Amino acid sequence: MIQLNPEFFNKNGKEYVLLPYEEFVKIEELLEDLEDLQDLRTIRQEERDSHSVSLDDVKQMFDI
C-alpha cells in the first residue's frame, strides 16, 4: 500500500488535495496497471464469449 501524505486546502469554495510528486506518480502508475488489468479481463471475456472453430472442423468444412 502506498503511504500518502496529502495536504488539504480550500480555494474559492472548493476543496483541493496536494500530494508530493512521487506519490502522485505512484498513484498514476497504479491506475495505469488497473486499466491494463481491466482491458485484459475484457479481452478474456470476449474470447470466452466468441464462437471458435477447431482446425479439424475448418479442414472438414473445406474438404482439406
Secondary structure, DSSP 8 states (H G I E B T S, - for coil): ------EEEEETTEEEEE--HHHHHHHHHHHHHHHHHHHHHHHHHHHHHS----HHHHHHHTT-
